[in-house]
Amino acid sequence: MQVVGAYIATVSAAVVVEAPRFLQYKVGIIGAVGYAIYLIVLPHLGTALATFIGCVVISIISQQFARIFKAPVTIFYIPSFFPLVPGVAIYRTVFNYINGDTELGGYYFFEALTIAGMIALAVFIVDSVLEMKRHMDQKKFTFNESEE
């Protein structure tokens, strides 16, 4: 049920950010797959690492879909990460600070920052690895041309 909810949330986010209509349901698949991976890994590694692994999967699939459908990768990234954004942790942070429980509020604040950091780190790593691969492929191509 949660994966279906993630699919609906991702498609809804794609509509809100005005992704092209023919890509909206494809974006939903990416969000659902990433969230399913998150749910599978969550009991074994905890929230932060599960978020990281789910976001790595989302980033890889988004990069591939961007190339296949000749669209900017951000059309796939932004809505697909919605199910993994730490909204509950942010809510709990504010709720606890308002009610005077700064210790618990600080805990949830750190959790929200950790999850957000994992999302950013996953995007950075996948983009960097793909950029290095592209750079190495170009160098190899240039090197092979100069030998002839």
C-alpha positions as CSV (number, residue, x, y, z in Angstrom):
1,M,0.0,0.0,0.0
2,Q,2.8,2.4,0.9
3,V,4.5,1.9,-2.5
4,V,1.2,2.7,-4.3
5,G,0.9,5.8,-2.1
6,A,4.5,6.8,-3.1
7,Y,3.5,6.3,-6.8
8,I,0.4,8.6,-6.3
9,A,2.4,11.2,-4.4
10,T,5.2,11.2,-7.0
11,V,2.8,11.6,-9.9
12,S,1.0,14.3,-8.0
13,A,4.3,16.1,-7.4
14,A,5.1,15.8,-11.1
15,V,1.8,17.5,-11.9
16,V,2.5,20.3,-9.5
17,V,6.0,20.9,-10.9
18,E,4.4,20.8,-14.4
19,A,6.4,17.9,-15.8
20,P,5.3,17.0,-19.3
21,R,2.2,14.9,-19.2
22,F,3.7,12.0,-21.1
23,L,6.5,11.7,-18.4
24,Q,4.3,12.1,-15.3
25,Y,3.5,8.4,-14.9
26,K,7.1,7.4,-15.7
27,V,8.2,9.7,-12.9
28,G,5.7,7.9,-10.6
29,I,7.4,4.6,-11.4
30,I,10.8,6.0,-10.3
31,G,9.4,7.4,-7.0
32,A,7.6,4.1,-6.3
33,V,10.7,2.0,-7.0
34,G,12.9,4.2,-4.9
35,Y,10.4,4.1,-2.0
36,A,10.1,0.3,-2.3
37,I,13.9,0.0,-2.0
38,Y,13.7,2.3,1.0
39,L,11.1,0.1,2.7
40,I,13.1,-3.0,2.0
41,V,16.3,-1.7,3.4
42,L,14.8,0.3,6.3
43,P,14.5,-2.5,8.9
44,H,18.1,-3.5,8.3
45,L,20.0,-0.2,8.1
46,G,17.9,2.5,9.6
47,T,16.3,5.6,8.2
48,A,19.4,7.5,7.1
49,L,21.0,4.7,5.1
50,A,17.7,3.5,3.8
51,T,17.0,7.0,2.5
52,F,20.5,7.1,0.9
53,I,20.1,3.8,-0.9
54,G,16.6,4.6,-2.1
55,C,17.9,8.0,-3.4
56,V,20.8,6.3,-5.1
57,V,18.3,4.1,-7.0
58,I,16.1,7.1,-7.8
59,S,19.2,9.0,-9.1
60,I,20.4,6.2,-11.3
61,I,17.0,5.5,-12.8
62,S,16.3,9.2,-13.3
63,Q,19.6,9.7,-15.1
64,Q,18.7,6.8,-17.4
65,F,15.2,8.0,-18.0
66,A,16.5,11.5,-18.8
67,R,18.6,10.0,-21.5
68,I,16.0,7.7,-22.9
69,F,13.2,10.3,-23.0
70,K,15.5,13.2,-23.8
71,A,14.4,15.4,-20.9
72,P,16.1,17.3,-18.1
73,V,17.0,15.0,-15.2
74,T,15.4,17.4,-12.7
75,I,12.0,16.5,-14.2
76,F,12.6,13.1,-12.8
77,Y,14.6,14.0,-9.6
78,I,12.4,16.5,-8.0
79,P,9.0,14.6,-7.8
80,S,10.7,11.3,-7.2
81,F,12.3,12.4,-4.0
82,F,9.0,13.6,-2.5
83,P,8.2,10.3,-0.7
84,L,11.6,10.4,1.0
85,V,11.7,14.0,2.1
86,P,11.9,14.2,5.9
87,G,8.5,16.0,6.4
88,V,7.6,14.1,9.5
89,A,10.9,14.8,11.2
90,I,10.5,18.5,10.4
91,Y,7.0,18.5,11.8
92,R,8.1,16.8,15.0
93,T,11.0,19.3,15.3
94,V,8.7,22.3,15.2
95,F,6.0,20.6,17.4
96,N,8.5,19.7,20.1
97,Y,10.2,23.1,20.1
98,I,6.8,24.8,20.3
99,N,5.8,22.6,23.3
100,G,9.1,23.3,25.1
101,D,10.8,19.9,24.6
102,T,14.0,21.2,23.1
103,E,15.9,18.0,23.6
104,L,13.4,15.9,21.6
105,G,13.1,18.8,19.1
106,G,16.9,18.8,18.7
107,Y,16.8,15.0,18.1
108,Y,14.2,15.4,15.3
109,F,16.0,18.3,13.8
110,F,19.2,16.3,13.6
111,E,17.2,13.4,12.0
112,A,15.7,15.8,9.4
113,L,19.1,17.2,8.6
114,T,20.6,13.7,8.3
115,I,17.9,12.5,5.9
116,A,18.1,15.7,3.8
117,G,21.9,15.2,3.7
118,M,21.5,11.7,2.5
119,I,19.3,12.8,-0.3
120,A,21.9,15.4,-1.4
121,L,24.8,13.0,-1.0
122,A,23.1,10.3,-3.2
123,V,22.5,12.8,-6.0
124,F,26.0,14.1,-5.7
125,I,27.6,10.7,-5.8
126,V,25.6,9.4,-8.7
127,D,26.0,12.6,-10.7
128,S,29.8,12.6,-10.0
129,V,30.3,9.0,-10.9
130,L,28.4,9.4,-14.2
131,E,30.3,12.6,-15.0
132,M,33.6,10.8,-14.3
133,K,32.5,7.9,-16.5
134,R,31.6,10.4,-19.3
135,H,34.9,12.1,-18.9
136,M,36.9,8.9,-19.1
137,D,34.9,7.7,-22.1
138,Q,35.7,11.0,-23.9
139,K,39.4,10.7,-23.0
140,K,39.5,7.1,-24.2
141,F,37.8,8.2,-27.4
142,T,40.2,11.1,-27.9
143,F,43.2,8.8,-27.1
144,N,42.1,6.2,-29.6
145,E,41.6,8.8,-32.3
146,S,45.1,10.2,-31.8
147,E,46.7,6.8,-32.2
148,E,45.5,6.5,-35.8
